Amino acid sequence: MIDRLRSAVFRRTAGILLVALVLAMSLAACEPKEDATDTGDGATEATPLVLASTTSTQDSGLFDVLIPAFEEAYPLYKVEVIAVGTGEALELGQNKDADVLLVHARAKEETFVADGYGTERRDVMYNDFIIVGPADDPAGIEGMSVVDALTKLASTESVFVSRGDESGTHTAEKALWGKAAITPAGDWYMSAGQGMGDVLKIASETPGYTMTDRATYLNLKDSLALEILVEGDTSLFNQYGVIPVVGAANPEGARAFADWIVSDEGQVVIEAYGIEEFGAPLFFPNAE
Amino acid sequence: MEVLWNAIVEAGRMLFSGDFTVYEIVFLSLRVSGLSLLIAMVIGIPLGYLIGSRRFLGRQLVMVIVNTGMGLPPVVVGLLVYMFLSRSGPIAELWLSISGATSAPRWLFTVPAMIVAQVIISTPLVTGVTAAAIGSVPRELRLQARSLGASAWHEAALTIKEARRGVMAAIVAGFGGIISEVGAVMIVGGNIEHSTRVMTTAIVLEARKGNFGLALALGFILIGISFAINNGLTALQQSGGRYER
């Protein structure tokens, strides 16, 4: 009898608890969304503007200063950054799921615009790639030109970690191997299929060589056992372009962003970024 | 070891220093996965009951589909949902032809899109485990209930009650499948700061940036929350049965 009573009580408590849990979850679900977004005046609701860009740009920290500056100039828009590989960013643009692209794979960008997916492509800025590797540099490539360094890495079969993800950096890397007339293949050539930060970690742990953009390397330098071995070669410059997407959900915002980032106002923000933290700018504005 | 310890300390610091960003991410995770779980329960428990208790044409096929769904990689679900919700996808096309507008709205990179993906991931889990639990309730019980004049609804309620431990296990499985997944929410949510960034995508981002300590700290928070929720669910699951036999 008592057992039955207890069982009933337990069942009821269980029921109440479950209902409470469900309620709490639905309440959490109904929570208004805007609480998180603006900290400012919040007068009119801003239209979302989807900027598809690359993981390396996001990881460099540039957007943390660039986006607030743009939103201050254009309070009508709220920029939502989707950081993916260049391949995926172009795919998002092609499907009209992003409004504006900021990527770095010039040939692909030009094809994208020529195929009618983007209204136009404009130069924004460049940063540079560097080849990094273990400090003792077993292959002995330090100070070489890019082509010589890659040839040496291939001939000594030194471990080279590649992004292998069709990103802008990977595309640039493949172009450089092409320039050296080498088709990298074999156990020494590791195709990681991951972001720049991950690839740097892999190269550092292996140890091996890799090609990276300077910004990501400087950001992670302290946690890496990698040194800059090849730099300054003009073929290592990495040009970024901005492309408003044809048929975007927010075409006005896309145009405004593209116009702003190539304007003096936007270019100044880019030029200043990195000086405080790294002692030198990470990106060099070069819009016309 | 020091890295681990630092991550634990960092996790505690983030939780108790009132770091708004962390709360925002945690609450969004709970919102997305909690609502997805609710929807999955509404679909999955009745469906699991039907599969577990009735014989009908195509039952085996439904079971195979459910079991396949239980093993679906979240990233594949993410890609499928992406394709469907894309502004150049089939739903947008349909919407354009019905509304006559020239430009479809954006459904991707929103909380509802993430919920759609997580419902697709968790519904098979809830359904499959519920079906197994219902199937193990003796058939005689249901027959007896019917013969004593219980309606079909009554019979269902009685059977689900009898199988409640298994049904709770189904809910736990459904929740575990989505609170921890990153593949789908990354693709359809886009990991947008203050908007669609949840715990798992934040962890991926921090790990990619090389902030392993911060990533691990977020991971510990995720584990802690999962532990608390599962603790509650398991207590519920166990409480009914203790005095029964």
Boltz contact constraints between the chains, C-beta under 6 A:
constraints:
  - contact:
      token1: [A, 3]
      token2: [B, 243]
      max_distance: 6.0
  - contact:
      token1: [A, 6]
      token2: [B, 243]
      max_distance: 6.0
  - contact:
      token1: [A, 7]
      token2: [B, 243]
      max_distance: 6.0
  - contact:
      token1: [A, 10]
      token2: [B, 239]
      max_distance: 6.0
  - contact:
      token1: [A, 10]
      token2: [B, 240]
      max_distance: 6.0
  - contact:
      token1: [A, 11]
      token2: [B, 240]
      max_distance: 6.0
  - contact:
      token1: [A, 14]
      token2: [B, 236]
      max_distance: 6.0
  - contact:
      token1: [A, 14]
      token2: [B, 239]
      max_distance: 6.0
  - contact:
      token1: [A, 14]
      token2: [B, 240]
      max_distance: 6.0
  - contact:
      token1: [A, 17]
      token2: [B, 236]
      max_distance: 6.0
  - contact:
      token1: [A, 25]
      token2: [B, 34]
      max_distance: 6.0
  - contact:
      token1: [A, 28]
      token2: [B, 30]
      max_distance: 6.0
  - contact:
      token1: [A, 28]
      token2: [B, 31]
      max_distance: 6.0
  - contact:
      token1: [A, 29]
      token2: [B, 31]
      max_distance: 6.0
  - contact:
      token1: [A, 29]
      token2: [B, 35]
      max_distance: 6.0
  - contact:
      token1: [A, 36]
      token2: [B, 24]
      max_distance: 6.0
  - contact:
      token1: [A, 36]
      token2: [B, 194]
      max_distance: 6.0
  - contact:
      token1: [A, 37]
      token2: [B, 194]
      max_distance: 6.0
  - contact:
      token1: [A, 59]
      token2: [B, 209]
      max_distance: 6.0
  - contact:
      token1: [A, 80]
      token2: [B, 192]
      max_distance: 6.0
  - contact:
      token1: [A, 80]
      token2: [B, 195]
      max_distance: 6.0
  - contact:
      token1: [A, 82]
      token2: [B, 190]
      max_distance: 6.0
  - contact:
      token1: [A, 95]
      token2: [B, 86]
      max_distance: 6.0
  - contact:
      token1: [A, 95]
      token2: [B, 88]
      max_distance: 6.0
  - contact:
      token1: [A, 96]
      token2: [B, 87]
      max_distance: 6.0
  - contact:
      token1: [A, 96]
      token2: [B, 88]
      max_distance: 6.0
  - contact:
      token1: [A, 97]
      token2: [B, 86]
      max_distance: 6.0
  - contact:
      token1: [A, 97]
      token2: [B, 87]
      max_distance: 6.0
  - contact:
      token1: [A, 97]
      token2: [B, 108]
      max_distance: 6.0
  - contact:
      token1: [A, 195]
      token2: [B, 208]
      max_distance: 6.0
  - contact:
      token1: [A, 197]
      token2: [B, 208]
      max_distance: 6.0
  - contact:
      token1: [A, 197]
      token2: [B, 209]
      max_distance: 6.0
  - contact:
      token1: [A, 197]
      token2: [B, 210]
      max_distance: 6.0
  - contact:
      token1: [A, 198]
      token2: [B, 208]
      max_distance: 6.0
  - contact:
      token1: [A, 220]
      token2: [B, 210]
      max_distance: 6.0
  - contact:
      token1: [A, 223]
      token2: [B, 210]
      max_distance: 6.0
  - contact:
      token1: [A, 249]
      token2: [B, 106]
      max_distance: 6.0
